[in-house]
Amino acid sequence: MLRLRTRGIAEPGLEAWARAAAGRWLAARQLDARLAGRPELRAALKDLLGGDEGR
């Protein structure tokens, strides 16, 4: 899902599901740590959790 976002592809239903799943504090921290070596995906995660709906 994050890779789709980095390519400018929006799938609202999938994004809503991912936002709900990753929106919990621990899940967000784990995902951030997992993506430590992928700055473009970390940025997409931040955008997703920040509610960046304008994509």
CHARMM-style PDB file with segment names, atoms N, HN, CA, C and O in Angstrom:
ATOM      1  N   MET     1       0.813  -1.178   0.000  1.00  0.00      PROA
ATOM      2  CA  MET     1       0.000   0.000   0.000  1.00  0.00      PROA
ATOM      3  C   MET     1       0.865   1.254   0.000  1.00  0.00      PROA
ATOM      4  O   MET     1       0.563   2.224  -0.696  1.00  0.00      PROA
ATOM      5  N   LEU     2       1.935   1.234   0.777  1.00  0.00      PROA
ATOM      6  HN  LEU     2       2.181   0.447   1.343  1.00  0.00      PROA
ATOM      7  CA  LEU     2       2.820   2.403   0.802  1.00  0.00      PROA
ATOM      8  C   LEU     2       3.504   2.601  -0.541  1.00  0.00      PROA
ATOM      9  O   LEU     2       3.708   3.735  -0.974  1.00  0.00      PROA
ATOM     10  N   ARG     3       3.853   1.520  -1.192  1.00  0.00      PROA
ATOM     11  HN  ARG     3       3.687   0.599  -0.840  1.00  0.00      PROA
ATOM     12  CA  ARG     3       4.473   1.640  -2.512  1.00  0.00      PROA
ATOM     13  C   ARG     3       3.500   2.248  -3.515  1.00  0.00      PROA
ATOM     14  O   ARG     3       3.908   3.029  -4.375  1.00  0.00      PROA
ATOM     15  N   LEU     4       2.229   1.901  -3.416  1.00  0.00      PROA
ATOM     16  HN  LEU     4       1.899   1.266  -2.718  1.00  0.00      PROA
ATOM     17  CA  LEU     4       1.232   2.515  -4.297  1.00  0.00      PROA
ATOM     18  C   LEU     4       1.188   4.022  -4.063  1.00  0.00      PROA
ATOM     19  O   LEU     4       1.134   4.804  -5.013  1.00  0.00      PROA
ATOM     20  N   ARG     5       1.213   4.421  -2.799  1.00  0.00      PROA
ATOM     21  HN  ARG     5       1.257   3.786  -2.028  1.00  0.00      PROA
ATOM     22  CA  ARG     5       1.177   5.850  -2.466  1.00  0.00      PROA
ATOM     23  C   ARG     5       2.376   6.583  -3.034  1.00  0.00      PROA
ATOM     24  O   ARG     5       2.244   7.707  -3.518  1.00  0.00      PROA
ATOM     25  N   THR     6       3.555   5.957  -2.982  1.00  0.00      PROA
ATOM     26  HN  THR     6       3.662   5.044  -2.589  1.00  0.00      PROA
ATOM     27  CA  THR     6       4.744   6.631  -3.505  1.00  0.00      PROA
ATOM     28  C   THR     6       4.662   6.801  -5.012  1.00  0.00      PROA
ATOM     29  O   THR     6       5.342   7.658  -5.576  1.00  0.00      PROA
ATOM     30  N   ARG     7       3.841   5.996  -5.670  1.00  0.00      PROA
ATOM     31  HN  ARG     7       3.289   5.299  -5.213  1.00  0.00      PROA
ATOM     32  CA  ARG     7       3.663   6.110  -7.120  1.00  0.00      PROA
ATOM     33  C   ARG     7       2.460   6.977  -7.492  1.00  0.00      PROA
ATOM     34  O   ARG     7       2.120   7.117  -8.667  1.00  0.00      PROA
ATOM     35  N   GLY     8       1.821   7.557  -6.470  1.00  0.00      PROA
ATOM     36  HN  GLY     8       2.097   7.444  -5.516  1.00  0.00      PROA
ATOM     37  CA  GLY     8       0.699   8.442  -6.724  1.00  0.00      PROA
ATOM     38  C   GLY     8      -0.616   7.735  -6.968  1.00  0.00      PROA
ATOM     39  O   GLY     8      -1.569   8.346  -7.451  1.00  0.00      PROA
ATOM     40  N   ILE     9      -0.681   6.449  -6.638  1.00  0.00      PROA
ATOM     41  HN  ILE     9       0.093   5.953  -6.245  1.00  0.00      PROA
ATOM     42  CA  ILE     9      -1.906   5.677  -6.830  1.00  0.00      PROA
ATOM     43  C   ILE     9      -2.678   5.672  -5.518  1.00  0.00      PROA
ATOM     44  O   ILE     9      -2.157   5.269  -4.478  1.00  0.00      PROA
ATOM     45  N   ALA    10      -3.913   6.120  -5.579  1.00  0.00      PROA
ATOM     46  HN  ALA    10      -4.336   6.448  -6.423  1.00  0.00      PROA
ATOM     47  CA  ALA    10      -4.748   6.179  -4.383  1.00  0.00      PROA
ATOM     48  C   ALA    10      -5.834   5.114  -4.450  1.00  0.00      PROA
ATOM     49  O   ALA    10      -6.513   4.958  -5.465  1.00  0.00      PROA
ATOM     50  N   GLU    11      -5.980   4.396  -3.361  1.00  0.00      PROA
ATOM     51  HN  GLU    11      -5.428   4.523  -2.537  1.00  0.00      PROA
ATOM     52  CA  GLU    11      -7.044   3.404  -3.214  1.00  0.00      PROA
ATOM     53  C   GLU    11      -7.687   3.687  -1.853  1.00  0.00      PROA
ATOM     54  O   GLU    11      -7.230   3.167  -0.835  1.00  0.00      PROA
ATOM     55  N   PRO    12      -8.737   4.502  -1.830  1.00  0.00      PROA
ATOM     56  CA  PRO    12      -9.287   4.989  -0.569  1.00  0.00      PROA
ATOM     57  C   PRO    12      -9.647   3.895   0.440  1.00  0.00      PROA
ATOM     58  O   PRO    12      -9.372   4.048   1.630  1.00  0.00      PROA
ATOM     59  N   GLY    13     -10.250   2.810  -0.007  1.00  0.00      PROA
ATOM     60  HN  GLY    13     -10.474   2.686  -0.973  1.00  0.00      PROA
ATOM     61  CA  GLY    13     -10.621   1.748   0.932  1.00  0.00      PROA
ATOM     62  C   GLY    13      -9.406   1.105   1.575  1.00  0.00      PROA
ATOM     63  O   GLY    13      -9.389   0.861   2.782  1.00  0.00      PROA
ATOM     64  N   LEU    14      -8.405   0.835   0.781  1.00  0.00      PROA
ATOM     65  HN  LEU    14      -8.419   1.033  -0.199  1.00  0.00      PROA
ATOM     66  CA  LEU    14      -7.174   0.238   1.290  1.00  0.00      PROA
ATOM     67  C   LEU    14      -6.444   1.212   2.209  1.00  0.00      PROA
ATOM     68  O   LEU    14      -5.902   0.811   3.239  1.00  0.00      PROA
ATOM     69  N   GLU    15      -6.430   2.475   1.840  1.00  0.00      PROA
ATOM     70  HN  GLU    15      -6.870   2.800   1.003  1.00  0.00      PROA
ATOM     71  CA  GLU    15      -5.773   3.476   2.681  1.00  0.00      PROA
ATOM     72  C   GLU    15      -6.480   3.619   4.023  1.00  0.00      PROA
ATOM     73  O   GLU    15      -5.823   3.763   5.054  1.00  0.00      PROA
ATOM     74  N   ALA    16      -7.795   3.583   4.022  1.00  0.00      PROA
ATOM     75  HN  ALA    16      -8.328   3.466   3.184  1.00  0.00      PROA
ATOM     76  CA  ALA    16      -8.542   3.676   5.282  1.00  0.00      PROA
ATOM     77  C   ALA    16      -8.225   2.483   6.177  1.00  0.00      PROA
ATOM     78  O   ALA    16      -8.043   2.638   7.385  1.00  0.00      PROA
ATOM     79  N   TRP    17      -8.160   1.299   5.586  1.00  0.00      PROA
ATOM     80  HN  TRP    17      -8.308   1.173   4.605  1.00  0.00      PROA
ATOM     81  CA  TRP    17      -7.840   0.095   6.356  1.00  0.00      PROA
ATOM     82  C   TRP    17      -6.423   0.198   6.925  1.00  0.00      PROA
ATOM     83  O   TRP    17      -6.203  -0.076   8.105  1.00  0.00      PROA
ATOM     84  N   ALA    18      -5.470   0.592   6.089  1.00  0.00      PROA
ATOM     85  HN  ALA    18      -5.649   0.815   5.131  1.00  0.00      PROA
ATOM     86  CA  ALA    18      -4.079   0.693   6.532  1.00  0.00      PROA
ATOM     87  C   ALA    18      -3.926   1.765   7.602  1.00  0.00      PROA
ATOM     88  O   ALA    18      -3.176   1.581   8.561  1.00  0.00      PROA
ATOM     89  N   ARG    19      -4.628   2.880   7.448  1.00  0.00      PROA
ATOM     90  HN  ARG    19      -5.237   3.030   6.670  1.00  0.00      PROA
ATOM     91  CA  ARG    19      -4.567   3.956   8.442  1.00  0.00      PROA
ATOM     92  C   ARG    19      -5.096   3.459   9.788  1.00  0.00      PROA
ATOM     93  O   ARG    19      -4.525   3.767  10.834  1.00  0.00      PROA
ATOM     94  N   ALA    20      -6.184   2.692   9.759  1.00  0.00      PROA
ATOM     95  HN  ALA    20      -6.648   2.441   8.910  1.00  0.00      PROA
ATOM     96  CA  ALA    20      -6.743   2.159  11.005  1.00  0.00      PROA
ATOM     97  C   ALA    20      -5.794   1.140  11.634  1.00  0.00      PROA
ATOM     98  O   ALA    20      -5.609   1.131  12.851  1.00  0.00      PROA
ATOM     99  N   ALA    21      -5.194   0.285  10.809  1.00  0.00      PROA
ATOM    100  HN  ALA    21      -5.344   0.292   9.820  1.00  0.00      PROA
ATOM    101  CA  ALA    21      -4.292  -0.745  11.320  1.00  0.00      PROA
ATOM    102  C   ALA    21      -2.998  -0.145  11.853  1.00  0.00      PROA
ATOM    103  O   ALA    21      -2.502  -0.582  12.891  1.00  0.00      PROA
ATOM    104  N   ALA    22      -2.447   0.842  11.168  1.00  0.00      PROA
ATOM    105  HN  ALA    22      -2.851   1.197  10.325  1.00  0.00      PROA
ATOM    106  CA  ALA    22      -1.164   1.428  11.556  1.00  0.00      PROA
ATOM    107  C   ALA    22      -1.338   2.613  12.493  1.00  0.00      PROA
ATOM    108  O   ALA    22      -0.353   3.145  13.006  1.00  0.00      PROA
ATOM    109  N   GLY    23      -2.559   3.028  12.719  1.00  0.00      PROA
ATOM    110  HN  GLY    23      -3.359   2.597  12.302  1.00  0.00      PROA
ATOM    111  CA  GLY    23      -2.806   4.208  13.541  1.00  0.00      PROA
ATOM    112  C   GLY    23      -2.600   3.987  15.027  1.00  0.00      PROA
ATOM    113  O   GLY    23      -2.485   4.944  15.792  1.00  0.00      PROA
ATOM    114  N   ARG    24      -2.554   2.748  15.429  1.00  0.00      PROA
ATOM    115  HN  ARG    24      -2.648   1.970  14.807  1.00  0.00      PROA
ATOM    116  CA  ARG    24      -2.280   2.474  16.841  1.00  0.00      PROA
ATOM    117  C   ARG    24      -0.808   2.766  17.108  1.00  0.00      PROA
ATOM    118  O   ARG    24       0.045   2.532  16.251  1.00  0.00      PROA
ATOM    119  N   TRP    25      -0.521   3.270  18.283  1.00  0.00      PROA
ATOM    120  HN  TRP    25      -1.214   3.460  18.979  1.00  0.00      PROA
ATOM    121  CA  TRP    25       0.817   3.743  18.607  1.00  0.00      PROA
ATOM    122  C   TRP    25       1.875   2.667  18.395  1.00  0.00      PROA
ATOM    123  O   TRP    25       2.875   2.917  17.722  1.00  0.00      PROA
ATOM    124  N   LEU    26       1.679   1.491  18.949  1.00  0.00      PROA
ATOM    125  HN  LEU    26       0.867   1.288  19.496  1.00  0.00      PROA
ATOM    126  CA  LEU    26       2.689   0.436  18.851  1.00  0.00      PROA
ATOM    127  C   LEU    26       2.875  -0.022  17.408  1.00  0.00      PROA
ATOM    128  O   LEU    26       4.006  -0.218  16.963  1.00  0.00      PROA
ATOM    129  N   ALA    27       1.797  -0.191  16.686  1.00  0.00      PROA
ATOM    130  HN  ALA    27       0.878  -0.032  17.047  1.00  0.00      PROA
ATOM    131  CA  ALA    27       1.900  -0.611  15.288  1.00  0.00      PROA
ATOM    132  C   ALA    27       2.653   0.425  14.466  1.00  0.00      PROA
ATOM    133  O   ALA    27       3.482   0.071  13.627  1.00  0.00      PROA
ATOM    134  N   ALA    28       2.374   1.685  14.697  1.00  0.00      PROA
ATOM    135  HN  ALA    28       1.701   1.973  15.378  1.00  0.00      PROA
ATOM    136  CA  ALA    28       3.063   2.753  13.965  1.00  0.00      PROA
ATOM    137  C   ALA    28       4.555   2.743  14.275  1.00  0.00      PROA
ATOM    138  O   ALA    28       5.371   2.914  13.369  1.00  0.00      PROA
ATOM    139  N   ARG    29       4.922   2.548  15.526  1.00  0.00      PROA
ATOM    140  HN  ARG    29       4.259   2.410  16.262  1.00  0.00      PROA
ATOM    141  CA  ARG    29       6.337   2.489  15.913  1.00  0.00      PROA
ATOM    142  C   ARG    29       7.028   1.292  15.272  1.00  0.00      PROA
ATOM    143  O   ARG    29       8.154   1.411  14.790  1.00  0.00      PROA
ATOM    144  N   GLN    30       6.361   0.141  15.262  1.00  0.00      PROA
ATOM    145  HN  GLN    30       5.445   0.044  15.653  1.00  0.00      PROA
ATOM    146  CA  GLN    30       6.945  -1.058  14.669  1.00  0.00      PROA
ATOM    147  C   GLN    30       7.139  -0.884  13.161  1.00  0.00      PROA
ATOM    148  O   GLN    30       8.179  -1.257  12.618  1.00  0.00      PROA
ATOM    149  N   LEU    31       6.147  -0.324  12.498  1.00  0.00      PROA
ATOM    150  HN  LEU    31       5.303  -0.021  12.939  1.00  0.00      PROA
ATOM    151  CA  LEU    31       6.278  -0.085  11.060  1.00  0.00      PROA
ATOM    152  C   LEU    31       7.399   0.900  10.761  1.00  0.00      PROA
ATOM    153  O   LEU    31       8.173   0.702   9.824  1.00  0.00      PROA
ATOM    154  N   ASP    32       7.484   1.946  11.545  1.00  0.00      PROA
ATOM    155  HN  ASP    32       6.856   2.107  12.306  1.00  0.00      PROA
ATOM    156  CA  ASP    32       8.535   2.943  11.346  1.00  0.00      PROA
ATOM    157  C   ASP    32       9.910   2.294  11.489  1.00  0.00      PROA
ATOM    158  O   ASP    32      10.808   2.558  10.689  1.00  0.00      PROA
ATOM    159  N   ALA    33      10.074   1.451  12.501  1.00  0.00      PROA
ATOM    160  HN  ALA    33       9.344   1.237  13.150  1.00  0.00      PROA
ATOM    161  CA  ALA    33      11.355   0.763  12.703  1.00  0.00      PROA
ATOM    162  C   ALA    33      11.636  -0.201  11.556  1.00  0.00      PROA
ATOM    163  O   ALA    33      12.771  -0.303  11.089  1.00  0.00      PROA
ATOM    164  N   ARG    34      10.621  -0.896  11.111  1.00  0.00      PROA
ATOM    165  HN  ARG    34       9.699  -0.814  11.490  1.00  0.00      PROA
ATOM    166  CA  ARG    34      10.784  -1.871  10.015  1.00  0.00      PROA
ATOM    167  C   ARG    34      11.209  -1.184   8.711  1.00  0.00      PROA
ATOM    168  O   ARG    34      11.934  -1.760   7.900  1.00  0.00      PROA
ATOM    169  N   LEU    35      10.745   0.048   8.527  1.00  0.00      PROA
ATOM    170  HN  LEU    35      10.156   0.515   9.185  1.00  0.00      PROA
ATOM    171  CA  LEU    35      11.036   0.784   7.299  1.00  0.00      PROA
ATOM    172  C   LEU    35      12.248   1.703   7.442  1.00  0.00      PROA
ATOM    173  O   LEU    35      12.428   2.617   6.636  1.00  0.00      PROA
ATOM    174  N   ALA    36      13.065   1.475   8.439  1.00  0.00      PROA
ATOM    175  HN  ALA    36      12.919   0.733   9.093  1.00  0.00      PROA
ATOM    176  CA  ALA    36      14.208   2.358   8.707  1.00  0.00      PROA
ATOM    177  C   ALA    36      15.130   2.508   7.499  1.00  0.00      PROA
ATOM    178  O   ALA    36      15.695   3.583   7.294  1.00  0.00      PROA
ATOM    179  N   GLY    37      15.291   1.481   6.714  1.00  0.00      PROA
ATOM    180  HN  GLY    37      14.832   0.608   6.881  1.00  0.00      PROA
ATOM    181  CA  GLY    37      16.182   1.557   5.564  1.00  0.00      PROA
ATOM    182  C   GLY    37      15.509   2.021   4.290  1.00  0.00      PROA
ATOM    183  O   GLY    37      16.146   2.058   3.237  1.00  0.00      PROA
ATOM    184  N   ARG    38      14.247   2.372   4.358  1.00  0.00      PROA
ATOM    185  HN  ARG    38      13.730   2.342   5.213  1.00  0.00      PROA
ATOM    186  CA  ARG    38      13.481   2.786   3.175  1.00  0.00      PROA
ATOM    187  C   ARG    38      12.866   4.164   3.409  1.00  0.00      PROA
ATOM    188  O   ARG    38      11.682   4.259   3.732  1.00  0.00      PROA
ATOM    189  N   PRO    39      13.643   5.227   3.253  1.00  0.00      PROA
ATOM    190  CA  PRO    39      13.131   6.574   3.571  1.00  0.00      PROA
ATOM    191  C   PRO    39      11.886   6.961   2.774  1.00  0.00      PROA
ATOM    192  O   PRO    39      11.032   7.683   3.289  1.00  0.00      PROA
ATOM    193  N   GLU    40      11.766   6.499   1.530  1.00  0.00      PROA
ATOM    194  HN  GLU    40      12.459   5.912   1.112  1.00  0.00      PROA
ATOM    195  CA  GLU    40      10.581   6.854   0.743  1.00  0.00      PROA
ATOM    196  C   GLU    40       9.322   6.197   1.306  1.00  0.00      PROA
ATOM    197  O   GLU    40       8.240   6.782   1.261  1.00  0.00      PROA
ATOM    198  N   LEU    41       9.463   4.978   1.838  1.00  0.00      PROA
ATOM    199  HN  LEU    41      10.341   4.502   1.874  1.00  0.00      PROA
ATOM    200  CA  LEU    41       8.300   4.319   2.435  1.00  0.00      PROA
ATOM    201  C   LEU    41       7.988   4.887   3.809  1.00  0.00      PROA
ATOM    202  O   LEU    41       6.824   4.961   4.202  1.00  0.00      PROA
ATOM    203  N   ARG    42       9.024   5.291   4.544  1.00  0.00      PROA
ATOM    204  HN  ARG    42       9.970   5.231   4.224  1.00  0.00      PROA
ATOM    205  CA  ARG    42       8.781   5.942   5.837  1.00  0.00      PROA
ATOM    206  C   ARG    42       8.016   7.250   5.636  1.00  0.00      PROA
ATOM    207  O   ARG    42       7.114   7.574   6.409  1.00  0.00      PROA
ATOM    208  N   ALA    43       8.383   7.995   4.598  1.00  0.00      PROA
ATOM    209  HN  ALA    43       9.116   7.732   3.971  1.00  0.00      PROA
ATOM    210  CA  ALA    43       7.684   9.244   4.302  1.00  0.00      PROA
ATOM    211  C   ALA    43       6.233   8.970   3.925  1.00  0.00      PROA
ATOM    212  O   ALA    43       5.333   9.705   4.332  1.00  0.00      PROA
ATOM    213  N   ALA    44       6.004   7.915   3.148  1.00  0.00      PROA
ATOM    214  HN  ALA    44       6.734   7.318   2.817  1.00  0.00      PROA
ATOM    215  CA  ALA    44       4.633   7.557   2.776  1.00  0.00      PROA
ATOM    216  C   ALA    44       3.831   7.148   4.007  1.00  0.00      PROA
ATOM    217  O   ALA    44       2.648   7.473   4.109  1.00  0.00      PROA
ATOM    218  N   LEU    45       4.457   6.443   4.935  1.00  0.00      PROA
ATOM    219  HN  LEU    45       5.418   6.179   4.852  1.00  0.00      PROA
ATOM    220  CA  LEU    45       3.782   6.059   6.179  1.00  0.00      PROA
ATOM    221  C   LEU    45       3.414   7.290   6.989  1.00  0.00      PROA
ATOM    222  O   LEU    45       2.310   7.386   7.525  1.00  0.00      PROA
ATOM    223  N   LYS    46       4.350   8.232   7.074  1.00  0.00      PROA
ATOM    224  HN  LYS    46       5.246   8.154   6.639  1.00  0.00      PROA
ATOM    225  CA  LYS    46       4.070   9.477   7.803  1.00  0.00      PROA
ATOM    226  C   LYS    46       2.903  10.227   7.174  1.00  0.00      PROA
ATOM    227  O   LYS    46       2.021  10.718   7.878  1.00  0.00      PROA
ATOM    228  N   ASP    47       2.902  10.313   5.854  1.00  0.00      PROA
ATOM    229  HN  ASP    47       3.618   9.914   5.282  1.00  0.00      PROA
ATOM    230  CA  ASP    47       1.797  10.974   5.144  1.00  0.00      PROA
ATOM    231  C   ASP    47       0.473  10.267   5.434  1.00  0.00      PROA
ATOM    232  O   ASP    47      -0.543  10.911   5.698  1.00  0.00      PROA
ATOM    233  N   LEU    48       0.500   8.947   5.382  1.00  0.00      PROA
ATOM    234  HN  LEU    48       1.325   8.424   5.168  1.00  0.00      PROA
ATOM    235  CA  LEU    48      -0.719   8.166   5.617  1.00  0.00      PROA
ATOM    236  C   LEU    48      -1.254   8.403   7.021  1.00  0.00      PROA
ATOM    237  O   LEU    48      -2.444   8.657   7.203  1.00  0.00      PROA
ATOM    238  N   LEU    49      -0.380   8.322   8.004  1.00  0.00      PROA
ATOM    239  HN  LEU    49       0.587   8.116   7.855  1.00  0.00      PROA
ATOM    240  CA  LEU    49      -0.816   8.485   9.393  1.00  0.00      PROA
ATOM    241  C   LEU    49      -1.154   9.928   9.713  1.00  0.00      PROA
ATOM    242  O   LEU    49      -1.926  10.201  10.632  1.00  0.00      PROA
ATOM    243  N   GLY    50      -0.582  10.848   8.959  1.00  0.00      PROA
ATOM    244  HN  GLY    50       0.044  10.626   8.212  1.00  0.00      PROA
ATOM    245  CA  GLY    50      -0.888  12.258   9.164  1.00  0.00      PROA
ATOM    246  C   GLY    50      -2.210  12.665   8.537  1.00  0.00      PROA
ATOM    247  O   GLY    50      -2.648  13.806   8.679  1.00  0.00      PROA
ATOM    248  N   GLY    51      -2.842  11.728   7.844  1.00  0.00      PROA
ATOM    249  HN  GLY    51      -2.486  10.800   7.729  1.00  0.00      PROA
ATOM    250  CA  GLY    51      -4.123  12.021   7.219  1.00  0.00      PROA
ATOM    251  C   GLY    51      -3.993  12.794   5.934  1.00  0.00      PROA
ATOM    252  O   GLY    51      -4.888  13.563   5.584  1.00  0.00      PROA
ATOM    253  N   ASP    52      -2.891  12.608   5.216  1.00  0.00      PROA
ATOM    254  HN  ASP    52      -2.164  11.983   5.500  1.00  0.00      PROA
ATOM    255  CA  ASP    52      -2.667  13.317   3.964  1.00  0.00      PROA
ATOM    256  C   ASP    52      -3.633  12.803   2.904  1.00  0.00      PROA
ATOM    257  O   ASP    52      -3.298  11.906   2.131  1.00  0.00      PROA
ATOM    258  N   GLU    53      -4.824  13.371   2.872  1.00  0.00      PROA
ATOM    259  HN  GLU    53      -5.097  14.100   3.500  1.00  0.00      PROA
ATOM    260  CA  GLU    53      -5.877  12.913   1.966  1.00  0.00      PROA
ATOM    261  C   GLU    53      -5.734  13.500   0.579  1.00  0.00      PROA
ATOM    262  O   GLU    53      -6.427  13.060  -0.338  1.00  0.00      PROA
ATOM    263  N   GLY    54      -4.865  14.472   0.388  1.00  0.00      PROA
ATOM    264  HN  GLY    54      -4.302  14.830   1.132  1.00  0.00      PROA
ATOM    265  CA  GLY    54      -4.770  15.170  -0.875  1.00  0.00      PROA
ATOM    266  C   GLY    54      -4.014  14.456  -1.965  1.00  0.00      PROA
ATOM    267  O   GLY    54      -3.773  15.043  -3.020  1.00  0.00      PROA
ATOM    268  N   ARG    55      -3.636  13.231  -1.760  1.00  0.00      PROA
ATOM    269  HN  ARG    55      -3.832  12.754  -0.903  1.00  0.00      PROA
ATOM    270  CA  ARG    55      -2.868  12.499  -2.765  1.00  0.00      PROA
ATOM    271  C   ARG    55      -3.757  11.866  -3.768  1.00  0.00      PROA
ATOM    272  OT1 ARG    55      -3.277  11.207  -4.690  1.00  0.00      PROA
TER     273      ARG     55
END
